Amino acid sequence: MQQSTGIEQVLARRSLLQLAVASSIGVAVGPALRPSVAQQPLQESLPAPRIDCHLHCFAGLTNARFPYHPNAPYRPADPATPQHLLDCMAGANVSHAIVVHPEPYQDDHRYLEYCLEIGKGKLKGTSLVFADSPHAVQQLTDLVKRMPIVATRVHAYAPDRLPPLGSDSLRALWRCAAELGIAVQLHFEPRYAPAFEPLIREFRDTPVIIDHLGRPFQGTPQEHAVVIQWAQLKNTWMKISSIPETTQYPHRDISPIIRELVKAYGPDRMLYGGGFNASATPKSYRAAMDRAASYLAELSDNDREKIFGGNAKNLFFS
C-alpha cells in the first residue's frame, strides 16, 4: 500500500496500529521450547507470507549521490541496495520488508526515501530522528507525511551517543510518534531499559518494538530481566533479530533466552528480522530465516507464521 501525505491516511495508520496493540491484550502465551529441539532444523519450509522486519540498506562508501553523514559511527564499504534486496526477497519468498534507517546516514533520510520508492509498496521504513534536535518533532512529522514510515528508532547503545533519557524532548518525540500513528522502535543495552519504561506506560496505545531480543548479551541477566518483564505491558513487541552464534563473543547459547522471551511475549507479539546484507543471496537470506525458525521448532505452524509474517502484516501492511 502506497503512503499518502494526507492526514486521513496518517489517522488511518494510527487506528490500525492501535487495533494491533489492542488485539494483543489477553492473548495466550506460547509454549516453552525444549533445549533438545531448539536448534534442530525444521523439516518443512516456513509458512508464507514471510516479512522481514529488520534490515539495512547502504549506497556504499563511494556513492556521491548518497554519502554517509560526517558523524557516521561506521561506514560500510559495499553497497546493499534496494534492488539487491528485492532480488533476494523474490528468491526467498519474502513478500515485504522494513528498511531500518541506519546510523551511517544519521538523520539524513534521502537514501531511505530512495529505497522505499524503489520498493513500490513492498518496502516500508523506520526513521532515525534525534530527540535532542530542536526540529525533531517537525522532522518526524514531515518524514511520515512524505514516505511510508512505520516507526521511529531510538538508540541507547553507545555511551557517547545516548538519547536525552528522562527529558521533555524525548517525551515530545514519543508523543509525536503516538499522534502520527507509528511505533517507537528501541535499540538499547539492557542497562538503559528502565529509563524507557515510564514512556512505554504513558503512551500505552503506541506499539513499542524491541530490537534484537533486547540485546541480552550486552547486559547482565538482571538487567535483561527488565526487558522480559515488559511483556506485561501489552503495547510491547519483541523482535527476533541479530541472533548471535556461539562462536561469537561472549560464546553463550541464546536458546534459553529465546525460550524465555517466547514464554513471556507469546507468538502474538513477536516479529522477525534479519539475513540481508551486501553479500546476501536468496539462498543465504532464506537460510537465515530457517535458522531463526529452528529456535522455534516446538511452536505450531500457525504460531511460526505469525512471527515470520502474520504479525508484521497486521501491524505494518494492512
C-alpha contacts under 8 A as a table, 3 or more apart, distances in Angstrom:
res1	aa1	res2	aa2	distance
1	M	121	G	5.21
1	M	122	K	7.94
1	M	317	F	7.01
2	Q	120	K	7.28
2	Q	121	G	5.38
2	Q	148	P	7.08
3	Q	9	Q	7.68
3	Q	145	K	7.87
3	Q	146	R	7.62
3	Q	147	M	5.81
3	Q	148	P	4.78
4	S	9	Q	5.93
4	S	10	V	7.72
4	S	145	K	6.87
4	S	146	R	7.47
4	S	147	M	7.58
4	S	148	P	7.85
5	T	9	Q	7.17
5	T	10	V	7.63
5	T	144	V	7.81
5	T	145	K	4.43
5	T	146	R	5.76
5	T	147	M	7.68
6	G	9	Q	5.57
6	G	10	V	6.71
6	G	145	K	7.09
7	I	10	V	4.94
7	I	11	L	6.17
7	I	145	K	7.90
8	E	11	L	5.21
8	E	12	A	6.10
9	Q	12	A	4.89
9	Q	13	R	6.13
10	V	13	R	5.19
10	V	14	R	6.32
10	V	144	V	7.93
10	V	145	K	7.48
10	V	180	L	6.04
10	V	181	G	6.58
11	L	14	R	4.98
11	L	15	S	6.27
11	L	180	L	6.95
11	L	181	G	6.58
12	A	15	S	5.12
12	A	16	L	6.36
13	R	16	L	5.10
13	R	17	L	6.24
13	R	181	G	5.70
13	R	182	I	7.38
14	R	17	L	5.21
14	R	18	Q	6.13
14	R	178	A	7.77
14	R	179	E	7.51
14	R	180	L	6.35
14	R	181	G	3.33
14	R	182	I	6.37
15	S	18	Q	5.14
15	S	19	L	6.02
15	S	181	G	7.02
16	L	19	L	5.05
16	L	20	A	6.24
16	L	314	N	7.96
16	L	315	L	6.99
16	L	318	S	7.47
17	L	20	A	5.08
17	L	21	V	6.39
17	L	181	G	6.55
17	L	182	I	7.05
17	L	183	A	7.73
17	L	206	T	7.45
17	L	207	P	7.07
17	L	315	L	5.77
17	L	316	F	7.57
18	Q	21	V	5.06
18	Q	22	A	6.12
18	Q	181	G	7.72
18	Q	205	D	5.67
18	Q	206	T	6.61
18	Q	207	P	7.49
19	L	22	A	5.01
19	L	23	S	6.06
20	A	23	S	5.19
20	A	24	S	6.64
20	A	314	N	6.79
20	A	315	L	5.88
21	V	24	S	5.40
21	V	25	I	7.20
21	V	205	D	6.66
21	V	206	T	7.51
21	V	207	P	6.35
21	V	234	K	6.84
21	V	235	N	5.42
22	A	25	I	5.63
22	A	205	D	7.72
22	A	234	K	7.85
22	A	235	N	7.90
23	S	27	V	7.83
24	S	27	V	5.64
24	S	234	K	6.51
24	S	235	N	7.84
24	S	268	D	6.53
24	S	269	R	6.81
25	I	234	K	5.83
27	V	266	G	7.88
27	V	268	D	7.12
28	A	266	G	6.89
29	V	262	V	7.69
29	V	263	K	6.00
29	V	264	A	6.71
29	V	265	Y	6.58
29	V	266	G	4.28
29	V	267	P	7.15
30	G	262	V	6.25
30	G	263	K	5.63
30	G	265	Y	7.74
30	G	266	G	4.42
30	G	267	P	5.76
30	G	299	L	7.36
31	P	262	V	7.48
31	P	263	K	6.14
31	P	266	G	7.80
31	P	298	E	7.66
31	P	299	L	6.84
32	A	259	R	5.78
32	A	260	E	7.36
32	A	262	V	6.87
32	A	263	K	5.51
32	A	298	E	7.78
33	L	37	V	7.52
33	L	38	A	6.34
33	L	259	R	5.45
33	L	295	Y	7.96
33	L	296	L	6.98
33	L	297	A	7.56
33	L	298	E	5.81
33	L	299	L	7.77
34	R	37	V	5.81
34	R	38	A	6.09
34	R	259	R	7.99
34	R	298	E	7.61
35	P	38	A	5.01
35	P	39	Q	7.70
35	P	255	S	6.85
35	P	256	P	7.23
36	S	39	Q	7.60
37	V	40	Q	5.20
37	V	294	S	7.97
37	V	295	Y	7.75
37	V	297	A	6.65
37	V	298	E	7.48
38	A	255	S	6.45
38	A	294	S	6.06
38	A	295	Y	4.42
38	A	296	L	6.35
38	A	297	A	6.09
38	A	298	E	7.61
39	Q	255	S	7.64
39	Q	291	R	7.70
39	Q	294	S	4.92
39	Q	295	Y	5.09
39	Q	297	A	7.65
40	Q	294	S	5.46
40	Q	295	Y	7.47
40	Q	297	A	7.19
41	P	290	D	7.20
41	P	291	R	6.98
41	P	293	A	7.74
41	P	294	S	4.97
41	P	297	A	7.71
42	L	45	S	7.01
42	L	290	D	7.37
42	L	293	A	7.30
42	L	294	S	5.94
42	L	297	A	6.55
45	S	290	D	7.46
46	L	50	R	7.83
46	L	290	D	7.14
46	L	293	A	7.53
46	L	301	D	7.85
46	L	304	R	7.49
46	L	305	E	7.15
46	L	308	F	7.86
47	P	50	R	7.32
47	P	301	D	6.86
47	P	302	N	7.95
47	P	304	R	7.40
47	P	305	E	5.38
47	P	308	F	7.95
48	A	93	N	7.46
48	A	305	E	6.68
48	A	309	G	6.98
49	P	93	N	7.37
49	P	94	V	6.66
49	P	95	S	6.27
49	P	305	E	7.38
49	P	308	F	7.42
49	P	309	G	5.27
49	P	310	G	6.97
50	R	93	N	6.47
50	R	94	V	4.64
50	R	95	S	5.98
50	R	96	H	7.32
50	R	305	E	7.79
50	R	308	F	5.29
50	R	309	G	4.52
50	R	310	G	7.89
51	I	94	V	5.58
51	I	95	S	5.95
51	I	96	H	5.01
51	I	97	A	5.40
51	I	272	Y	7.57
51	I	273	G	7.79
51	I	308	F	6.03
51	I	309	G	4.61
51	I	312	A	6.63
51	I	313	K	7.38
52	D	55	L	7.28
52	D	94	V	7.04
52	D	96	H	6.61
52	D	97	A	4.57
52	D	98	I	6.29
52	D	272	Y	6.15
52	D	273	G	4.67
52	D	274	G	6.48
52	D	308	F	7.43
52	D	309	G	7.58
53	C	97	A	5.60
53	C	98	I	4.77
53	C	99	V	7.51
53	C	271	L	6.85
53	C	272	Y	5.78
53	C	273	G	4.41
53	C	274	G	7.39
53	C	312	A	7.26
54	H	97	A	7.35
54	H	98	I	5.72
54	H	99	V	6.36
54	H	100	V	6.06
54	H	241	S	7.25
54	H	272	Y	7.33
54	H	273	G	4.17
54	H	274	G	5.51
55	L	97	A	7.78
55	L	98	I	6.62
55	L	99	V	5.29
55	L	100	V	5.72
55	L	273	G	6.77
55	L	274	G	5.87
55	L	275	G	7.58
55	L	276	F	6.12
55	L	277	N	7.64
56	H	80	A	7.63
56	H	99	V	5.60
56	H	100	V	5.39
56	H	101	H	6.43
56	H	102	P	6.11
56	H	276	F	7.66
56	H	277	N	7.30
57	C	79	P	7.48
57	C	80	A	4.99
57	C	81	T	5.58
57	C	82	P	6.61
57	C	99	V	6.84
57	C	100	V	7.85
57	C	101	H	7.63
57	C	102	P	7.61
57	C	112	L	7.76
57	C	115	C	7.71
57	C	277	N	7.63
58	F	76	P	7.29
58	F	78	D	7.62
58	F	79	P	5.11
58	F	80	A	4.89
58	F	81	T	6.06
58	F	111	Y	7.80
59	A	63	N	5.97
59	A	66	F	6.31
59	A	67	P	7.67
59	A	78	D	7.67
59	A	79	P	4.75
59	A	80	A	6.39
59	A	81	T	6.19
59	A	111	Y	7.40
60	G	63	N	5.64
60	G	67	P	7.93
60	G	75	R	7.92
60	G	76	P	6.20
60	G	77	A	5.18
60	G	78	D	4.89
60	G	79	P	4.03
60	G	80	A	7.24
61	L	67	P	7.16
61	L	68	Y	7.31
61	L	75	R	6.59
61	L	76	P	6.31
61	L	77	A	4.61
61	L	78	D	6.68
61	L	79	P	7.50
62	T	67	P	7.57
62	T	77	A	7.58
63	N	66	F	5.77
63	N	67	P	5.93
64	A	67	P	5.48
66	F	110	R	7.17
66	F	111	Y	6.05
67	P	105	Y	7.66
68	Y	72	A	6.39
68	Y	75	R	6.97
68	Y	104	P	5.46
68	Y	105	Y	5.06
69	H	72	A	5.11
69	H	104	P	5.96
69	H	105	Y	4.89
69	H	106	Q	6.11
69	H	108	D	7.45
71	N	104	P	7.53
71	N	106	Q	7.29
72	A	75	R	6.66
72	A	103	E	6.30
72	A	104	P	4.18
72	A	105	Y	6.39
72	A	106	Q	6.51
73	P	103	E	6.84
73	P	104	P	6.10
74	Y	103	E	7.69
74	Y	104	P	5.84
75	R	104	P	5.96
76	P	79	P	7.47
78	D	278	A	6.22
79	P	278	A	5.85
80	A	84	H	6.65
80	A	85	L	7.33
80	A	277	N	5.88
80	A	278	A	4.25
80	A	279	S	7.85
81	T	84	H	5.21
81	T	85	L	6.23
81	T	115	C	7.59
81	T	278	A	7.61
82	P	85	L	4.76
82	P	86	L	6.07
82	P	115	C	5.37
82	P	118	I	6.63
82	P	119	G	6.97
83	Q	86	L	5.23
83	Q	87	D	6.37
83	Q	118	I	7.30
84	H	87	D	5.17
84	H	88	C	6.30
85	L	88	C	5.12
85	L	89	M	6.06
85	L	276	F	7.13
86	L	89	M	4.93
86	L	90	A	6.11
86	L	119	G	7.41
87	D	90	A	5.22
87	D	91	G	6.41
87	D	282	P	7.31
88	C	91	G	5.21
88	C	92	A	6.10
88	C	276	F	7.92
88	C	280	A	7.29
88	C	281	T	5.74
88	C	282	P	4.29
88	C	285	Y	6.75
89	M	92	A	5.14
89	M	93	N	5.98
89	M	94	V	4.67
89	M	95	S	6.75
89	M	96	H	7.80
89	M	282	P	6.74
89	M	285	Y	7.87
90	A	93	N	5.59
90	A	94	V	6.27
90	A	95	S	7.42
90	A	282	P	7.54
91	G	94	V	7.77
91	G	282	P	4.78
91	G	283	K	7.37
92	A	282	P	5.12
92	A	283	K	6.74
92	A	285	Y	6.43
92	A	286	R	5.04
93	N	286	R	7.91
94	V	97	A	7.57
95	S	122	K	6.78
96	H	122	K	4.64
96	H	123	L	5.80
97	A	122	K	6.49
97	A	123	L	5.08
97	A	124	K	6.56
98	I	123	L	5.73
98	I	124	K	4.95
98	I	125	G	5.19
98	I	126	T	6.98
99	V	112	L	7.45
99	V	123	L	6.73
99	V	124	K	6.13
99	V	125	G	4.68
99	V	126	T	6.28
100	V	125	G	5.72
100	V	126	T	4.69
100	V	127	S	6.89
101	H	105	Y	7.66
101	H	109	H	7.36
101	H	112	L	6.28
101	H	125	G	6.94
101	H	126	T	5.69
101	H	127	S	5.52
101	H	128	L	6.21
102	P	105	Y	6.20
102	P	106	Q	7.03
102	P	128	L	7.63
103	E	106	Q	4.76
103	E	107	D	7.92
103	E	128	L	7.77
105	Y	108	D	5.45
105	Y	109	H	7.11
106	Q	109	H	7.97
106	Q	128	L	6.86
107	D	127	S	7.90
107	D	128	L	5.61
107	D	129	V	5.63
107	D	130	F	7.25
108	D	111	Y	7.79
109	H	112	L	5.17
109	H	113	E	6.19
109	H	127	S	7.49
110	R	113	E	5.15
110	R	114	Y	6.30
111	Y	114	Y	4.93
111	Y	115	C	6.17
112	L	115	C	5.04
112	L	116	L	6.24
112	L	125	G	7.15
113	E	116	L	5.21
113	E	117	E	6.20
113	E	147	M	6.65
114	Y	117	E	5.15
114	Y	118	I	6.32
115	C	118	I	5.15
115	C	119	G	6.18
115	C	123	L	7.75
116	L	119	G	4.85
116	L	120	K	6.65
116	L	121	G	7.47
116	L	123	L	5.52
116	L	124	K	6.04
116	L	125	G	7.11
116	L	147	M	7.50
116	L	148	P	7.42
117	E	120	K	5.58
117	E	121	G	7.97
119	G	122	K	5.13
119	G	123	L	4.93
119	G	124	K	7.93
120	K	123	L	6.91
121	G	124	K	7.14
124	K	148	P	5.30
124	K	149	I	5.96
124	K	150	V	6.77
125	G	148	P	6.24
125	G	149	I	4.72
125	G	150	V	6.00
125	G	151	A	7.20
126	T	149	I	5.60
126	T	150	V	5.87
126	T	151	A	4.80
126	T	152	T	5.32
126	T	153	R	6.46
127	S	140	L	7.79
127	S	143	L	7.87
127	S	149	I	6.70
127	S	151	A	6.36
127	S	152	T	4.57
127	S	153	R	5.97
128	L	152	T	5.76
128	L	153	R	5.27
128	L	154	V	6.98
129	V	136	A	6.08
129	V	139	Q	7.34
129	V	140	L	6.60
129	V	152	T	6.93
129	V	153	R	7.30
129	V	154	V	7.73
130	F	133	S	5.60
130	F	136	A	6.14
130	F	154	V	7.73
130	F	163	P	7.21
131	A	134	P	7.82
131	A	136	A	5.62
131	A	137	V	7.85
131	A	163	P	6.72
131	A	164	P	6.93
131	A	169	S	5.61
131	A	170	L	5.09
131	A	172	A	7.93
131	A	173	L	5.99
132	D	136	A	7.18
132	D	163	P	7.16
132	D	164	P	6.37
132	D	169	S	6.07
132	D	170	L	7.21
133	S	136	A	5.17
134	P	137	V	7.97
135	H	138	Q	5.44
135	H	139	Q	5.93
136	A	139	Q	5.06
136	A	140	L	6.15
136	A	173	L	6.80
137	V	140	L	5.30
137	V	141	T	6.20
137	V	172	A	7.10
137	V	173	L	5.62
137	V	176	C	6.23
138	Q	141	T	5.05
138	Q	142	D	6.12
139	Q	142	D	5.17
139	Q	143	L	6.18
140	L	143	L	5.10
140	L	144	V	6.22
140	L	152	T	7.93
140	L	176	C	7.66
140	L	177	A	7.76
141	T	144	V	5.37
141	T	145	K	6.31
141	T	176	C	7.43
141	T	180	L	7.26
142	D	145	K	5.18
142	D	146	R	6.09
143	L	146	R	5.09
143	L	147	M	6.06
143	L	149	I	7.15
144	V	147	M	5.64
144	V	148	P	6.40
144	V	149	I	5.32
144	V	150	V	7.95
144	V	180	L	7.52
145	K	148	P	7.81
149	I	152	T	7.75
149	I	182	I	7.44
150	V	182	I	5.10
150	V	183	A	6.23
150	V	316	F	6.53
151	A	177	A	7.59
151	A	182	I	5.00
151	A	183	A	4.30
151	A	184	V	5.34
151	A	185	Q	6.14
152	T	177	A	7.25
152	T	182	I	7.42
152	T	183	A	6.51
152	T	184	V	5.20
152	T	185	Q	5.82
153	R	184	V	6.00
153	R	185	Q	4.44
153	R	186	L	5.80
153	R	187	H	7.27
154	V	163	P	7.27
154	V	184	V	7.40
154	V	185	Q	6.17
154	V	186	L	5.13
154	V	187	H	6.20
155	H	161	R	7.97
155	H	162	L	6.77
155	H	163	P	6.79
155	H	186	L	6.28
155	H	187	H	4.90
155	H	188	F	5.75
156	A	159	P	7.50
156	A	161	R	7.24
156	A	162	L	4.98
156	A	163	P	6.24
156	A	186	L	7.85
156	A	187	H	6.24
156	A	188	F	4.43
156	A	189	E	6.51
156	A	192	Y	6.64
157	Y	161	R	7.40
157	Y	162	L	6.81
157	Y	187	H	6.82
157	Y	188	F	4.67
157	Y	189	E	5.24
158	A	161	R	5.32
158	A	162	L	6.37
159	P	162	L	5.74
162	L	165	L	7.61
163	P	170	L	7.53
164	P	167	S	5.58
164	P	169	S	7.26
164	P	170	L	6.22
165	L	170	L	6.77
165	L	195	A	6.23
165	L	196	F	7.53
166	G	170	L	7.11
166	G	171	R	7.74
166	G	195	A	6.49
166	G	196	F	7.92
167	S	170	L	5.49
167	S	171	R	6.53
168	D	171	R	5.05
168	D	172	A	6.04
169	S	172	A	4.98
169	S	173	L	6.32
170	L	173	L	5.15
170	L	174	W	6.21
171	R	174	W	5.01
171	R	175	R	6.04
171	R	199	L	6.98
172	A	175	R	5.02
172	A	176	C	6.10
173	L	176	C	4.96
173	L	177	A	6.33
174	W	177	A	5.13
174	W	178	A	6.30
174	W	184	V	7.11
174	W	199	L	7.57
174	W	203	F	7.97
175	R	178	A	4.95
175	R	179	E	6.17
175	R	203	F	7.41
176	C	179	E	5.12
176	C	180	L	6.13
177	A	180	L	5.11
177	A	181	G	6.14
177	A	182	I	5.34
177	A	183	A	6.50
177	A	184	V	6.88
177	A	206	T	7.88
178	A	181	G	5.18
178	A	182	I	6.19
178	A	183	A	7.20
178	A	203	F	7.09
178	A	205	D	7.64
178	A	206	T	5.53
179	E	182	I	7.85
181	G	206	T	7.39
182	I	206	T	7.25
182	I	207	P	7.58
183	A	206	T	5.91
183	A	207	P	4.84
183	A	208	V	5.77
183	A	209	I	7.06
184	V	206	T	7.35
184	V	207	P	6.39
184	V	208	V	4.89
184	V	209	I	6.25
185	Q	208	V	5.72
185	Q	209	I	4.61
185	Q	210	I	6.05
185	Q	211	D	6.97
186	L	208	V	7.16
186	L	209	I	6.12
186	L	210	I	5.09
186	L	211	D	5.95
187	H	210	I	6.52
187	H	211	D	5.27
187	H	212	H	7.46
187	H	214	G	7.27
188	F	192	Y	6.52
188	F	193	A	7.10
188	F	211	D	7.91
188	F	214	G	6.90
188	F	215	R	6.97
189	E	192	Y	5.91
189	E	193	A	7.27
189	E	214	G	7.23
189	E	215	R	6.00
189	E	216	P	7.88
189	E	218	Q	5.77
189	E	219	G	6.36
190	P	193	A	5.21
190	P	214	G	6.57
190	P	215	R	6.62
190	P	216	P	6.89
190	P	218	Q	6.89
190	P	219	G	5.42
190	P	220	T	7.78
190	P	223	E	5.35
190	P	224	H	5.28
190	P	226	V	7.69
190	P	227	V	7.10
191	R	194	P	7.29
191	R	219	G	6.40
191	R	223	E	5.54
191	R	224	H	7.66
192	Y	195	A	5.84
192	Y	196	F	7.45
193	A	196	F	5.55
193	A	197	E	6.83
193	A	223	E	7.91
193	A	226	V	7.01
193	A	227	V	6.82
194	P	197	E	5.34
194	P	198	P	7.93
194	P	226	V	7.26
195	A	198	P	7.01
196	F	199	L	5.63
196	F	200	I	6.40
197	E	200	I	5.00
197	E	201	R	6.17
198	P	201	R	5.19
198	P	202	E	6.04
199	L	202	E	4.93
199	L	203	F	5.99
200	I	203	F	5.56
200	I	204	R	5.98
200	I	206	T	7.83
200	I	208	V	7.08
200	I	233	L	7.85
200	I	235	N	7.65
200	I	236	T	7.94
201	R	204	R	5.21
201	R	233	L	7.29
203	F	206	T	5.60
204	R	207	P	7.57
204	R	233	L	7.88
204	R	234	K	7.73
204	R	235	N	5.94
205	D	235	N	6.40
206	T	235	N	6.34
207	P	235	N	4.83
207	P	236	T	5.91
207	P	237	W	7.09
208	V	235	N	6.03
208	V	236	T	4.75
208	V	237	W	5.99
209	I	236	T	5.99
209	I	237	W	4.72
209	I	238	M	6.00
209	I	239	K	6.80
210	I	213	L	6.76
210	I	214	G	5.91
210	I	236	T	7.29
210	I	237	W	6.07
210	I	238	M	5.03
210	I	239	K	5.79
211	D	214	G	5.78
211	D	215	R	7.59
211	D	238	M	6.84
211	D	239	K	5.26
211	D	240	I	7.46
211	D	241	S	6.92
212	H	215	R	5.58
212	H	239	K	5.84
212	H	240	I	5.84
212	H	241	S	4.57
212	H	242	S	5.31
212	H	243	I	7.22
213	L	216	P	6.64
213	L	238	M	6.34
213	L	239	K	5.75
213	L	240	I	5.57
213	L	241	S	6.57
213	L	242	S	7.87
213	L	258	I	7.75
213	L	261	L	7.90
214	G	224	H	7.13
214	G	227	V	6.50
214	G	238	M	7.73
215	R	218	Q	5.51
215	R	219	G	7.31
215	R	224	H	7.87
216	P	219	G	5.77
216	P	220	T	7.38
216	P	221	P	7.27
216	P	224	H	5.65
216	P	257	I	7.77
217	F	220	T	7.24
217	F	250	P	7.22
219	G	223	E	5.92
219	G	224	H	6.37
220	T	223	E	5.12
220	T	224	H	6.28
221	P	224	H	5.11
221	P	225	A	5.99
222	Q	225	A	5.05
222	Q	226	V	7.15
223	E	226	V	5.78
223	E	227	V	7.58
224	H	227	V	5.22
224	H	228	I	6.54
225	A	228	I	4.96
225	A	229	Q	6.14
226	V	229	Q	5.12
226	V	230	W	6.44
227	V	230	W	5.16
227	V	231	A	7.55
228	I	231	A	5.91
228	I	260	E	7.80
228	I	261	L	6.32
228	I	264	A	6.64
228	I	265	Y	7.98
229	Q	232	Q	5.98
229	Q	264	A	7.58
230	W	233	L	5.29
230	W	236	T	6.79
231	A	234	K	6.53
231	A	236	T	6.39
231	A	237	W	7.83
231	A	264	A	5.80
231	A	265	Y	5.15
233	L	236	T	5.97
236	T	269	R	7.35
237	W	265	Y	7.50
237	W	269	R	4.96
237	W	270	M	5.60
237	W	271	L	7.26
238	M	261	L	7.83
238	M	265	Y	7.09
238	M	269	R	6.42
238	M	270	M	4.82
238	M	271	L	6.29
239	K	270	M	5.64
239	K	271	L	4.64
239	K	272	Y	5.50
239	K	273	G	6.99
240	I	243	I	7.19
240	I	270	M	7.11
240	I	271	L	6.02
240	I	272	Y	4.78
240	I	273	G	6.32
240	I	292	A	7.72
241	S	272	Y	6.01
241	S	273	G	4.99
241	S	274	G	5.63
242	S	273	G	7.83
242	S	274	G	6.58
243	I	254	I	7.47
243	I	292	A	7.50
244	P	248	Q	6.56
244	P	254	I	7.01
245	E	248	Q	5.37
245	E	251	H	7.31
245	E	252	R	7.95
245	E	253	D	7.59
245	E	254	I	7.96
246	T	249	Y	7.41
246	T	250	P	7.68
246	T	251	H	4.46
246	T	252	R	5.39
246	T	253	D	5.74
246	T	254	I	7.87
247	T	251	H	5.54
248	Q	251	H	5.27
249	Y	252	R	7.52
253	D	256	P	7.19
254	I	257	I	5.46
254	I	258	I	6.34
255	S	258	I	5.21
255	S	259	R	6.20
255	S	295	Y	6.65
256	P	259	R	5.09
256	P	260	E	6.20
257	I	260	E	5.01
257	I	261	L	6.16
258	I	261	L	5.06
258	I	262	V	6.08
258	I	295	Y	7.33
259	R	262	V	5.19
259	R	263	K	6.13
260	E	263	K	5.09
260	E	264	A	6.18
261	L	264	A	5.03
261	L	265	Y	5.86
261	L	266	G	7.60
262	V	265	Y	5.38
262	V	266	G	4.95
262	V	267	P	6.58
262	V	270	M	7.90
263	K	266	G	5.61
265	Y	268	D	7.47
265	Y	269	R	5.83
265	Y	270	M	6.90
266	G	269	R	6.00
266	G	270	M	6.93
267	P	270	M	5.43
267	P	303	D	5.66
267	P	304	R	7.26
267	P	306	K	6.53
267	P	307	I	6.05
268	D	303	D	7.57
268	D	306	K	6.56
268	D	307	I	7.27
268	D	311	N	6.74
269	R	307	I	7.81
269	R	311	N	7.25
270	M	306	K	7.81
270	M	307	I	5.40
270	M	311	N	7.30
271	L	306	K	7.84
271	L	307	I	4.84
271	L	308	F	6.36
271	L	309	G	7.58
271	L	311	N	6.67
271	L	312	A	6.54
272	Y	307	I	6.02
272	Y	308	F	5.47
272	Y	309	G	7.77
274	G	288	A	7.04
274	G	289	M	7.33
275	G	280	A	7.27
275	G	284	S	7.19
275	G	285	Y	4.88
275	G	286	R	7.56
275	G	287	A	7.94
275	G	288	A	5.10
275	G	289	M	6.89
276	F	279	S	7.92
276	F	280	A	5.52
276	F	285	Y	5.92
277	N	280	A	5.21
280	A	283	K	7.97
280	A	284	S	5.87
280	A	285	Y	6.10
281	T	284	S	5.16
281	T	285	Y	5.94
282	P	285	Y	5.08
282	P	286	R	6.13
283	K	286	R	5.29
283	K	287	A	6.11
284	S	287	A	4.85
284	S	288	A	6.19
285	Y	288	A	5.34
285	Y	289	M	6.76
286	R	289	M	5.26
286	R	290	D	6.24
287	A	290	D	4.92
287	A	291	R	6.05
288	A	291	R	5.10
288	A	292	A	6.38
289	M	292	A	5.08
289	M	293	A	6.14
290	D	293	A	4.93
290	D	294	S	6.22
291	R	294	S	5.14
291	R	295	Y	7.21
292	A	295	Y	5.65
292	A	296	L	7.29
293	A	296	L	5.11
293	A	297	A	6.41
293	A	304	R	7.45
294	S	297	A	5.17
296	L	299	L	5.66
296	L	304	R	7.24
297	A	300	S	7.90
299	L	302	N	7.99
299	L	303	D	5.97
299	L	304	R	6.33
300	S	303	D	5.17
300	S	304	R	6.29
301	D	304	R	5.17
301	D	305	E	6.04
302	N	305	E	5.04
302	N	306	K	6.46
303	D	306	K	5.13
303	D	307	I	6.59
304	R	307	I	5.14
304	R	308	F	6.11
305	E	308	F	5.25
305	E	309	G	5.81
305	E	310	G	5.82
306	K	309	G	5.50
306	K	310	G	4.07
306	K	311	N	4.98
306	K	312	A	7.80
307	I	310	G	6.45
307	I	311	N	6.04
307	I	312	A	7.68
308	F	311	N	7.57
308	F	312	A	7.72
309	G	312	A	5.36
309	G	313	K	5.98
310	G	313	K	5.10
310	G	314	N	6.35
311	N	314	N	5.28
311	N	315	L	6.07
312	A	315	L	4.94
312	A	316	F	5.62
312	A	317	F	7.03
313	K	316	F	5.53
313	K	317	F	4.72
313	K	318	S	5.97
314	N	317	F	6.05
314	N	318	S	5.24
315	L	318	S	6.80
